[in-house]
Amino acid sequence: MKKNIYKLMGIGVGPSNLSLACLIAEKGIISNQELAFIEANERITWHSGQILPNATMLSDYVWDLVSPVEPTSRFSFLNYMKDKGKLQEFLISGIKRPRRSEFEDYLNWSARQIPFIEFGRKIINIDFNIEKSLFEISSDIDGEEVLEFAQNIVLGVGKKYIPIFNYPKSSKVILASDFMHKIISPLNLDDVVVIGSGQSSAEIISYLINNTCVNKITWITKAASINDIDNSPFRGVAFTDIGSQKHFAECDNLKNTLRNKEKPLVNGVDPSFSEELFEDVFYWSNREDKLFEVITNSTVNSIGEVDGLLNINFKKEGKEKACLYSSLAIICTGFSSGVHSDILSDNLTSILKQNDITENYEFKVSTNSSMWLQSNNIISHGVTDSNFITSPSRNKRIIESLGSNKS
């Protein structure tokens, strides 16, 4: 068993922790020997099950891993294009939002340049040794348990896709996060039910209309209508360091109110995509054999399976419970928030509960040791914290507070 001791370990290498790794590598503030960023997968996969054909990012390419805080960084999206020999064509094209498949390739291009990122290592357990004032990280490498120590850790393992109702473990029920992995092509079904209100559900409906032979699509949403995301410039401030720090400074009661008001900033459908989808639905549903229905103000309570069909139980606001039957259900209800407690020891969980998060996203575990959370600070920093484009400014603050932790 190895017993390396690191200044900093990154747990999980999704976009947020990758952004942090890029900024640290760019500045050279910690030697490579004192760093380890470990990832369970063999490469970076960012919602790969939701990378539908031609799906684009919802933000402009300048909101990459580093540019909002380090615009001249070698890890910028434009430098990626230059390295690929496509920079001039990209600039001429006028493309602002790259395809998600290309952005995922950009993430892996960036990761390959960083020597302290290690793939194929699954975390078993994270604990904190009070006597040594060090985190103890157990991971699995090819069946061997490896124990390592770190003065500080940044937890960036992402979120779990957990529906808020019971459903059968059946091929007839697909989570949006697995859609492209599990959808059968060509799909020939009488009817499909899509559950959700946001971009994922809209993109999947577009896919069903344009790439399958489904005859009926039912869209169930708890919203009063299918709402567009607010894309105004003023909305963009909420995704900056300014917005998150303003939210953090408010009292707890006001934060609860603000989070509800902030939901339209992140929940909904991109306006340009919404227009395209509405046109697709209009022409598709005008065909003699096609039917499209939106059931609004409705909450799904459970999904069962009877005689080869799914029975979807839901309640429409102000009305009795109802049920509809379908050949396939696709669940697009989003990700859970909060820390992945399954990899944290009871001891560490207890320590975290005793400490408040700082404006720099830090949990001070001891005098010289801290833990930071990526994209899981909605309660303290607002709903926009869960969005990738907040990562560079958040990581700038993490680096600043990391500098105050002396070994």
QUIWO-V747567 format. One record per residue. N is the residue number from 0. RES is the residue in one small letter. SS is DSSP state (H for helix, E for strand, L for the rest). OMEGA is omega in whole degrees, 0 to 359 (none if undefined). Layout:
n->[N & N]
res->[RES & RES]
ss->[SS & SS]
omega->[OMEGA & OMEGA]
This chain:
n->[0 & 1 & 2 & 3 & 4 & 5 & 6 & 7 & 8 & 9 & 10 & 11 & 12 & 13 & 14 & 15 & 16 & 17 & 18 & 19 & 20 & 21 & 22 & 23 & 24 & 25 & 26 & 27 & 28 & 29 & 30 & 31 & 32 & 33 & 34 & 35 & 36 & 37 & 38 & 39 & 40 & 41 & 42 & 43 & 44 & 45 & 46 & 47 & 48 & 49 & 50 & 51 & 52 & 53 & 54 & 55 & 56 & 57 & 58 & 59 & 60 & 61 & 62 & 63 & 64 & 65 & 66 & 67 & 68 & 69 & 70 & 71 & 72 & 73 & 74 & 75 & 76 & 77 & 78 & 79 & 80 & 81 & 82 & 83 & 84 & 85 & 86 & 87 & 88 & 89 & 90 & 91 & 92 & 93 & 94 & 95 & 96 & 97 & 98 & 99 & 100 & 101 & 102 & 103 & 104 & 105 & 106 & 107 & 108 & 109 & 110 & 111 & 112 & 113 & 114 & 115 & 116 & 117 & 118 & 119 & 120 & 121 & 122 & 123 & 124 & 125 & 126 & 127 & 128 & 129 & 130 & 131 & 132 & 133 & 134 & 135 & 136 & 137 & 138 & 139 & 140 & 141 & 142 & 143 & 144 & 145 & 146 & 147 & 148 & 149 & 150 & 151 & 152 & 153 & 154 & 155 & 156 & 157 & 158 & 159 & 160 & 161 & 162 & 163 & 164 & 165 & 166 & 167 & 168 & 169 & 170 & 171 & 172 & 173 & 174 & 175 & 176 & 177 & 178 & 179 & 180 & 181 & 182 & 183 & 184 & 185 & 186 & 187 & 188 & 189 & 190 & 191 & 192 & 193 & 194 & 195 & 196 & 197 & 198 & 199 & 200 & 201 & 202 & 203 & 204 & 205 & 206 & 207 & 208 & 209 & 210 & 211 & 212 & 213 & 214 & 215 & 216 & 217 & 218 & 219 & 220 & 221 & 222 & 223 & 224 & 225 & 226 & 227 & 228 & 229 & 230 & 231 & 232 & 233 & 234 & 235 & 236 & 237 & 238 & 239 & 240 & 241 & 242 & 243 & 244 & 245 & 246 & 247 & 248 & 249 & 250 & 251 & 252 & 253 & 254 & 255 & 256 & 257 & 258 & 259 & 260 & 261 & 262 & 263 & 264 & 265 & 266 & 267 & 268 & 269 & 270 & 271 & 272 & 273 & 274 & 275 & 276 & 277 & 278 & 279 & 280 & 281 & 282 & 283 & 284 & 285 & 286 & 287 & 288 & 289 & 290 & 291 & 292 & 293 & 294 & 295 & 296 & 297 & 298 & 299 & 300 & 301 & 302 & 303 & 304 & 305 & 306 & 307 & 308 & 309 & 310 & 311 & 312 & 313 & 314 & 315 & 316 & 317 & 318 & 319 & 320 & 321 & 322 & 323 & 324 & 325 & 326 & 327 & 328 & 329 & 330 & 331 & 332 & 333 & 334 & 335 & 336 & 337 & 338 & 339 & 340 & 341 & 342 & 343 & 344 & 345 & 346 & 347 & 348 & 349 & 350 & 351 & 352 & 353 & 354 & 355 & 356 & 357 & 358 & 359 & 360 & 361 & 362 & 363 & 364 & 365 & 366 & 367 & 368 & 369 & 370 & 371 & 372 & 373 & 374 & 375 & 376 & 377 & 378 & 379 & 380 & 381 & 382 & 383 & 384 & 385 & 386 & 387 & 388 & 389 & 390 & 391 & 392 & 393 & 394 & 395 & 396 & 397 & 398 & 399 & 400 & 401 & 402 & 403 & 404 & 405 & 406]
res->[m & k & k & n & i & y & k & l & m & g & i & g & v & g & p & s & n & l & s & l & a & c & l & i & a & e & k & g & i & i & s & n & q & e & l & a & f & i & e & a & n & e & r & i & t & w & h & s & g & q & i & l & p & n & a & t & m & l & s & d & y & v & w & d & l & v & s & p & v & e & p & t & s & r & f & s & f & l & n & y & m & k & d & k & g & k & l & q & e & f & l & i & s & g & i & k & r & p & r & r & s & e & f & e & d & y & l & n & w & s & a & r & q & i & p & f & i & e & f & g & r & k & i & i & n & i & d & f & n & i & e & k & s & l & f & e & i & s & s & d & i & d & g & e & e & v & l & e & f & a & q & n & i & v & l & g & v & g & k & k & y & i & p & i & f & n & y & p & k & s & s & k & v & i & l & a & s & d & f & m & h & k & i & i & s & p & l & n & l & d & d & v & v & v & i & g & s & g & q & s & s & a & e & i & i & s & y & l & i & n & n & t & c & v & n & k & i & t & w & i & t & k & a & a & s & i & n & d & i & d & n & s & p & f & r & g & v & a & f & t & d & i & g & s & q & k & h & f & a & e & c & d & n & l & k & n & t & l & r & n & k & e & k & p & l & v & n & g & v & d & p & s & f & s & e & e & l & f & e & d & v & f & y & w & s & n & r & e & d & k & l & f & e & v & i & t & n & s & t & v & n & s & i & g & e & v & d & g & l & l & n & i & n & f & k & k & e & g & k & e & k & a & c & l & y & s & s & l & a & i & i & c & t & g & f & s & s & g & v & h & s & d & i & l & s & d & n & l & t & s & i & l & k & q & n & d & i & t & e & n & y & e & f & k & v & s & t & n & s & s & m & w & l & q & s & n & n & i & i & s & h & g & v & t & d & s & n & f & i & t & s & p & s & r & n & k & r & i & i & e & s & l & g & s & n & k & s]
ss->[L & L & L & L & E & E & E & E & E & E & E & L & L & L & H & H & H & H & H & H & H & H & H & H & H & H & H & L & L & L & L & H & H & H & E & E & E & E & E & L & L & L & L & L & L & L & L & H & H & H & L & L & L & L & L & E & L & L & L & L & L & L & L & L & L & L & L & L & L & L & L & L & L & L & L & L & H & H & H & H & H & H & H & L & L & L & H & H & H & H & H & H & H & L & L & L & L & L & E & H & H & H & H & H & H & H & H & H & H & H & H & H & L & L & L & L & E & E & E & L & L & E & E & E & E & E & E & E & E & L & L & L & L & E & E & E & E & E & E & E & E & L & L & E & E & E & E & E & E & E & E & E & E & E & E & L & L & L & L & L & L & L & L & L & L & E & L & L & L & L & L & L & E & E & E & H & H & H & H & H & H & H & L & L & L & L & L & L & L & L & E & E & E & E & E & E & L & L & H & H & H & H & H & H & H & H & H & H & H & H & H & L & L & L & L & E & E & E & E & E & L & L & L & L & L & L & L & E & L & L & L & L & H & H & H & H & H & H & H & L & H & H & H & H & H & H & H & H & H & L & L & H & H & H & H & H & H & H & H & H & H & H & H & H & H & H & L & L & E & L & H & H & H & H & H & H & H & H & H & H & H & H & H & H & H & L & L & L & L & L & E & E & E & E & E & L & L & E & E & E & E & E & E & E & E & E & L & L & E & E & E & E & E & E & E & E & L & L & L & L & E & E & E & E & E & E & L & E & E & E & E & E & L & L & L & L & L & L & L & L & H & H & H & E & L & H & H & H & H & H & H & H & H & L & L & L & L & L & L & L & L & E & E & E & L & L & L & L & L & E & E & E & E & L & L & L & L & H & H & H & H & L & H & H & H & H & L & H & H & H & H & H & H & H & H & H & H & H & H & H & H & H & L & L & L & L & L]
omega->[178 & 177 & 177 & 175 & 184 & 171 & 182 & 171 & 173 & 181 & 186 & 179 & 168 & 183 & 184 & 178 & 175 & 175 & 178 & 180 & 179 & 182 & 177 & 180 & 180 & 184 & 181 & 186 & 176 & 180 & 181 & 182 & 181 & 185 & 170 & 173 & 188 & 185 & 183 & 182 & 180 & 177 & 178 & 175 & 184 & 182 & 186 & 178 & 179 & 177 & 180 & 179 & 176 & 178 & 182 & 173 & 178 & 177 & 180 & 185 & 179 & 176 & 182 & 184 & 192 & 193 & 180 & 179 & 178 & 187 & 179 & 184 & 176 & 180 & 180 & 179 & 179 & 178 & 173 & 179 & 178 & 180 & 179 & 181 & 184 & 188 & 184 & 179 & 180 & 180 & 179 & 184 & 183 & 179 & 176 & 182 & 181 & 175 & 183 & 178 & 178 & 180 & 176 & 176 & 176 & 179 & 180 & 174 & 179 & 182 & 182 & 181 & 187 & 187 & 184 & 173 & 180 & 180 & 176 & 180 & 181 & 179 & 176 & 184 & 174 & 180 & 175 & 179 & 185 & 182 & 180 & 185 & 181 & 170 & 175 & 184 & 176 & 179 & 182 & 174 & 179 & 177 & 179 & 178 & 182 & 179 & 179 & 183 & 178 & 176 & 182 & 174 & 172 & 183 & 181 & 185 & 177 & 184 & 178 & 178 & 185 & 175 & 184 & 177 & 180 & 177 & 181 & 174 & 188 & 176 & 179 & 178 & 182 & 172 & 181 & 182 & 180 & 193 & 185 & 178 & 190 & 180 & 182 & 180 & 357 & 182 & 179 & 181 & 177 & 186 & 178 & 174 & 177 & 184 & 180 & 186 & 192 & 185 & 182 & 180 & 179 & 181 & 180 & 176 & 176 & 179 & 181 & 181 & 189 & 187 & 181 & 179 & 178 & 182 & 181 & 176 & 176 & 181 & 179 & 181 & 177 & 180 & 178 & 176 & 175 & 187 & 174 & 173 & 176 & 182 & 181 & 178 & 180 & 177 & 182 & 180 & 181 & 182 & 180 & 176 & 180 & 182 & 183 & 181 & 175 & 179 & 182 & 185 & 182 & 177 & 186 & 181 & 180 & 178 & 179 & 179 & 182 & 181 & 178 & 179 & 183 & 186 & 178 & 178 & 185 & 182 & 179 & 184 & 176 & 186 & 181 & 178 & 179 & 178 & 180 & 181 & 180 & 178 & 178 & 180 & 182 & 183 & 181 & 184 & 176 & 176 & 189 & 187 & 185 & 180 & 178 & 181 & 173 & 176 & 184 & 177 & 187 & 180 & 177 & 181 & 180 & 173 & 176 & 179 & 182 & 176 & 175 & 178 & 175 & 171 & 186 & 183 & 182 & 178 & 176 & 185 & 178 & 181 & 180 & 176 & 182 & 180 & 172 & 183 & 183 & 178 & 184 & 175 & 178 & 187 & 182 & 187 & 173 & 186 & 175 & 175 & 179 & 183 & 176 & 186 & 183 & 178 & 178 & 177 & 176 & 179 & 181 & 178 & 179 & 179 & 181 & 181 & 181 & 183 & 177 & 176 & 179 & 179 & 177 & 175 & 188 & 166 & 180 & 185 & 174 & 182 & 185 & 184 & 181 & 174 & 177 & 179 & 176 & 170 & 180 & 187 & 183 & 183 & 184 & 189 & 176 & 186 & 181 & 180 & 181 & 183 & 184 & 188 & 175 & 187 & 183 & 181 & 176 & 182 & 174 & 178 & 177 & 179 & 179 & 181 & 176 & 181 & 180 & 179 & 183 & 178 & none]
